[in-house]
Amino acid sequence: MLRTIVLLALSLPAAAQLRPDPSLLRTIDTNLRLAVVQYRYLAAHTPSGVLPRSFDSAAGSVTTSGSGWWTSGFFPATLLELYGVSKDTALYNEAFRRMRLLEREQYNKTTHDLGFMMYCPFGEAWRLTGSAADADILMNSARSLSTRFRRAAGVIRSWDHAPWQYPVIIDNMMNLELLMWASRHSGDTSFRHIAVTHAFTTMRNHYRPDYSSYHVVDYDTVTGAVLKRQTAQGYADSSDWARGQAWGLYGFTAMYRWTHDRRFLSQATHIADFILAHIPADRVPYWDYSDPRIPDTYRDASAAAVMASALIELAGYVPPAEGRRYLAAATAALRTLSSPSYRSAYGANGGFLLMHSVGNIPAKTEIDVPLSYADYYFVEAMLRYRALGGSNRF
């Protein structure tokens, strides 16, 4: 899946103008070799029947989840990413052992996160093997996700709990690729219609004039009218939660890849420009761009990893000068994430790659810790960067 994405990006004329930095390519190779060792360690220290999501340094133990948690797919997906570049069969076998835990979620109609949970690991597995069984799981997952779409609002519902009527979070842009894949694979255009409609509705209702996004938009269940715009994980309703900005950037870039609709490309470039106008020089954002405590507050490596991966792809879709600017920002982010300030040492950090991510500060959970999705998008970004130089193996 991921290498296919890179090849699509590099088929555009602007991509020919992108030149990766040789020294960063060497650093990335070092990082990926570390990642193979770290993830073998993480697999060995994660009990069977669960999936790793973080590491509790005080307890010295991996924080885990069941298959229904939204981050459940990232660990096996990262194992498959690393197998793709290393051909280490231990990673491959471990990925499929853990993915068996996830198979039940293909019928889960209570979550919008099936793109994260299912498309990341099973999409990568399908790309590697072409397995009809993996394709069937993805199709069933897409059908389940589609049940959460309401025509009146034009969006896929995110959460089912109060105090909202029909809440949609910006994160949901990341789940649309599952539907786009299902439409292309099956020829059923209803999946594409849901994804495209959701994206345009999000573009219309989630974004401010400066192209920052709200986290949550609540809709009337009958009329589809917007009731309120809020945050759940950001500093304030009017603030700019950093990972939310990165989710939107990534999601609209991916939608352009799938549709070639230039409205999605325009949205992605505007979001990128907002981020680059507000992010620190080292290209690792504070957890919320509007936190008044900056610089005395938390950074979020996960937001930097998502942003970097999206910018590398976006750089291949825009005119050369703009592409070089986006690639330069991604390069800076990857350099910073590769430094001892963020990248763990061998055997440290519970086996995770990146330190200093933020889950949910308002809820006081997963603050300044490693996170499975930070690692996933960091590895994806590094693989995309290596592909610019024509590399896909050690």
Rosetta blueprint (number, residue, H / E / L):
1 M L
2 L H
3 R H
4 T H
5 I H
6 V H
7 L H
8 L H
9 A H
10 L H
11 S L
12 L L
13 P H
14 A H
15 A H
16 A H
17 Q H
18 L L
19 R L
20 P L
21 D L
22 P H
23 S H
24 L H
25 L H
26 R H
27 T H
28 I H
29 D H
30 T H
31 N H
32 L H
33 R H
34 L H
35 A H
36 V H
37 V H
38 Q H
39 Y H
40 R H
41 Y H
42 L H
43 A H
44 A H
45 H L
46 T L
47 P L
48 S L
49 G L
50 V L
51 L E
52 P E
53 R E
54 S E
55 F E
56 D E
57 S L
58 A L
59 A L
60 G L
61 S E
62 V E
63 T E
64 T E
65 S E
66 G L
67 S L
68 G L
69 W L
70 W L
71 T L
72 S L
73 G L
74 F H
75 F H
76 P H
77 A H
78 T H
79 L H
80 L H
81 E H
82 L H
83 Y H
84 G H
85 V H
86 S H
87 K L
88 D L
89 T H
90 A H
91 L H
92 Y H
93 N H
94 E H
95 A H
96 F H
97 R H
98 R H
99 M H
100 R H
101 L H
102 L H
103 E H
104 R H
105 E H
106 Q H
107 Y H
108 N L
109 K L
110 T L
111 T L
112 H L
113 D L
114 L H
115 G H
116 F H
117 M H
118 M H
119 Y H
120 C H
121 P H
122 F H
123 G H
124 E H
125 A H
126 W H
127 R H
128 L H
129 T H
130 G L
131 S L
132 A H
133 A H
134 D H
135 A H
136 D H
137 I H
138 L H
139 M H
140 N H
141 S H
142 A H
143 R H
144 S H
145 L H
146 S H
147 T L
148 R L
149 F E
150 R E
151 R L
152 A L
153 A L
154 G L
155 V E
156 I E
157 R L
158 S L
159 W L
160 D L
161 H L
162 A L
163 P L
164 W L
165 Q L
166 Y L
167 P E
168 V E
169 I E
170 I H
171 D H
172 N H
173 M H
174 M H
175 N H
176 L H
177 E H
178 L H
179 L H
180 M H
181 W H
182 A H
183 S H
184 R H
185 H H
186 S H
187 G L
188 D L
189 T H
190 S H
191 F H
192 R H
193 H H
194 I H
195 A H
196 V H
197 T H
198 H H
199 A H
200 F H
201 T H
202 T H
203 M H
204 R H
205 N H
206 H L
207 Y E
208 R L
209 P L
210 D L
211 Y L
212 S L
213 S E
214 Y L
215 H L
216 V E
217 V E
218 D E
219 Y E
220 D L
221 T L
222 V L
223 T L
224 G L
225 A L
226 V E
227 L E
228 K E
229 R E
230 Q E
231 T L
232 A L
233 Q L
234 G L
235 Y L
236 A L
237 D L
238 S L
239 S L
240 D L
241 W E
242 A H
243 R H
244 G H
245 Q H
246 A H
247 W H
248 G H
249 L H
250 Y H
251 G H
252 F H
253 T H
254 A H
255 M H
256 Y H
257 R H
258 W H
259 T H
260 H L
261 D L
262 R H
263 R H
264 F H
265 L H
266 S H
267 Q H
268 A H
269 T H
270 H H
271 I H
272 A H
273 D H
274 F H
275 I H
276 L H
277 A H
278 H H
279 I L
280 P L
281 A L
282 D L
283 R L
284 V L
285 P L
286 Y E
287 W L
288 D E
289 Y L
290 S L
291 D L
292 P L
293 R L
294 I L
295 P L
296 D L
297 T L
298 Y L
299 R E
300 D L
301 A H
302 S H
303 A H
304 A H
305 A H
306 V H
307 M H
308 A H
309 S H
310 A H
311 L H
312 I H
313 E H
314 L H
315 A H
316 G L
317 Y L
318 V L
319 P L
320 P H
321 A H
322 E H
323 G H
324 R H
325 R H
326 Y H
327 L H
328 A H
329 A H
330 A H
331 T H
332 A H
333 A H
334 L H
335 R H
336 T H
337 L H
338 S L
339 S L
340 P L
341 S L
342 Y L
343 R E
344 S L
345 A L
346 Y L
347 G L
348 A L
349 N H
350 G H
351 G H
352 F L
353 L L
354 L E
355 M L
356 H L
357 S E
358 V E
359 G E
360 N E
361 I L
362 P L
363 A L
364 K L
365 T E
366 E E
367 I E
368 D E
369 V E
370 P L
371 L E
372 S H
373 Y H
374 A H
375 D H
376 Y H
377 Y H
378 F H
379 V H
380 E H
381 A H
382 M H
383 L H
384 R H
385 Y H
386 R H
387 A H
388 L H
389 G L
390 G L
391 S L
392 N L
393 R L
394 F L
